[in-house]
């Protein structure tokens, strides 16, 4: 994957389908011993966003449990029984046009987005950029001037809604696993 993408690093976004909760969550590159993401609980409201400076995984193994408690011996290992264990394609699903666009204009982040669901974790991607941002441009108080993120090349199993000032500007959607039907959402 490092050879395909040319540079390590991506922004990881993880949440869950509305009304669902997952405990003792861990994401691993397939066959790895160390996770690249872990959370005691994952819901829509507890969305996580973080920049990771590692290669895009070819496949991700995702585990969740019936508890968010750690092993009683003090190790940072979740002690609950595994309720879900799935492996999904990641790096191979990302279109070459995204990689080419990031090579052409590297001022952007590849975002890998995971939305956990009891029917199977959904995977999506996009590029996030802040057009017009100039690190030397400041307001009268000397602070950076904020430029909202713009997302392009969105694809995959879902796309989150665009919400501005608490109002849905563009509905989100996901592909229902069982039927293949596109379902619109307000999140």
C-alpha positions in Angstrom: 0.0 0.0 0.0 2.9 2.4 0.7 4.1 1.8 -2.9 0.5 2.4 -4.3 -0.2 5.6 -2.2 3.4 7.0 -2.3 3.3 8.5 1.1 2.1 7.4 4.5 -0.6 9.2 6.3 -4.4 9.7 6.3 -7.1 11.1 8.4 -9.2 8.5 10.2 -12.8 9.1 10.9 -14.8 6.6 12.9 -18.5 6.7 14.1 -21.5 4.4 14.2 -25.0 4.3 12.6 -27.5 6.3 14.6 -28.9 4.4 17.6 -26.2 1.8 17.7 -23.4 1.5 20.2 -20.3 -0.7 20.1 -18.0 -1.4 23.1 -14.3 -2.4 23.3 -13.7 -1.4 19.6 -10.4 -2.1 17.9 -9.2 -1.6 14.3 -6.1 -3.4 13.1 -4.4 -3.6 9.8 -5.1 -7.2 8.7 -2.6 -9.6 10.4 -1.1 -6.9 12.7 -0.8 -7.2 16.5 -1.2 -3.5 17.2 -4.4 -1.6 16.6 -4.4 1.7 14.7 -7.7 2.7 16.5 -9.4 1.7 19.7 -12.3 3.1 21.7 -14.2 2.0 24.8 -17.4 2.9 23.2 -18.4 4.0 19.7 -21.6 5.8 18.7 -22.6 8.4 16.2 -22.1 11.2 18.8 -18.6 9.9 19.8 -17.2 10.4 16.3 -13.4 10.2 16.4 -11.1 12.1 14.0 -7.3 11.7 14.0 -4.4 12.0 11.7 -2.3 8.8 11.4 1.2 8.8 9.8 1.2 5.2 8.7 0.4 3.4 5.4 -3.2 2.9 4.3 -4.1 -0.6 5.4 -5.0 -3.0 2.5 -7.6 -4.6 4.7 -8.8 -3.6 8.2 -9.9 -6.1 10.8 -12.5 -4.6 13.1 -13.4 -6.1 16.5 -16.0 -5.1 19.1 -17.0 -6.7 22.4 -19.8 -6.9 25.0 -17.7 -4.7 27.4 -15.4 -1.7 27.5 -13.6 -3.0 30.6 -9.9 -3.8 30.4 -8.3 -7.1 31.5 -8.2 -7.3 35.4 -4.4 -7.9 35.4 -3.8 -4.3 34.4 -2.9 -4.8 30.7 -4.5 -2.4 28.2 -6.4 -5.3 26.6 -10.2 -5.4 26.4 -11.6 -8.2 28.5 -15.1 -8.6 27.0 -16.3 -11.3 24.8 -16.0 -10.6 21.1 -19.4 -9.9 19.5 -18.1 -8.8 16.1 -15.0 -9.7 14.1 -14.9 -8.6 10.5 -12.3 -7.8 7.9 -13.0 -5.3 5.1 -11.2 -4.2 2.0 -9.7 -0.7 2.4 -6.7 0.4 0.3 -7.7 -1.6 -2.8 -11.2 0.1 -2.9 -9.8 3.6 -3.1 -9.9 4.8 -6.7 -6.6 5.6 -8.5 -8.0 9.1 -9.4 -7.9 10.1 -5.7 -4.2 9.0 -5.5 -3.4 10.9 -8.7 -5.2 14.1 -7.4 -3.3 14.0 -4.1 0.0 13.7 -6.1 -1.0 16.6 -8.3 -2.0 18.8 -5.3 -0.6 17.4 -2.0 -2.3 20.1 0.0 -5.1 17.8 1.2 -5.8 14.9 3.4 -7.0 11.5 2.3 -9.8 10.7 4.7 -10.7 7.1 5.5 -14.1 6.9 7.1 -15.6 4.0 8.9 -19.2 3.9 10.1 -19.9 0.9 12.3 -23.1 -0.9 11.9 -24.5 -4.2 13.2 -25.1 -5.2 9.6 -21.4 -4.6 8.8 -19.0 -1.7 9.0 -19.4 0.8 6.2 -16.3 2.3 4.5 -16.0 5.6 2.7 -13.3 8.0 1.6 -12.7 11.5 0.4 -10.1 14.3 0.1 -10.3 17.2 2.6 -8.8 20.5 1.6 -9.2 24.1 2.8 -9.0 26.2 -0.3 -7.9 29.7 0.2 -6.2 28.9 3.5 -3.0 31.0 3.9 -1.0 30.3 7.1 0.3 33.9 7.0 -3.1 35.5 6.8 -4.4 36.7 10.2 -7.4 38.5 11.6 -6.9 41.8 13.6 -6.4 39.8 16.8 -3.6 37.8 15.2 -5.5 34.5 14.8 -5.6 32.3 11.8 -8.5 33.0 9.5 -10.8 30.0 9.4 -11.5 28.5 6.0 -14.1 25.6 6.1 -13.1 22.2 4.8 -14.2 21.2 1.3 -14.6 17.5 0.6 -14.1 16.1 -2.9 -14.0 12.6 -4.5 -16.4 11.2 -1.9 -17.1 7.5 -2.4 -17.7 4.2 -0.8 -20.6 2.7 1.2 -21.7 6.0 2.8 -21.4 9.8 2.9 -22.1 11.9 6.0 -24.6 14.8 5.8 -23.3 18.3 5.5 -24.5 20.3 8.5 -24.1 24.1 8.7 -25.1 26.0 11.9 -27.1 22.9 13.1 -29.1 22.6 9.8 -28.7 19.8 7.2 -27.6 21.4 4.0 -27.1 18.1 2.1 -28.4 14.8 3.3 -26.1 11.9 4.0 -26.6 8.4 2.7 -25.5 4.8 3.1 -25.9 1.6 1.1 -28.0 -0.9 3.1 -26.1 -4.2 3.1 -29.0 -6.5 2.9 -30.9 -4.8 0.1 -28.2 -2.7 -1.7 -30.7 0.2 -1.4 -29.4 3.8 -0.8 -30.8 5.2 2.4 -30.7 9.0 3.1 -29.8 10.3 6.6 -29.6 13.5 8.5 -26.2 12.6 9.9 
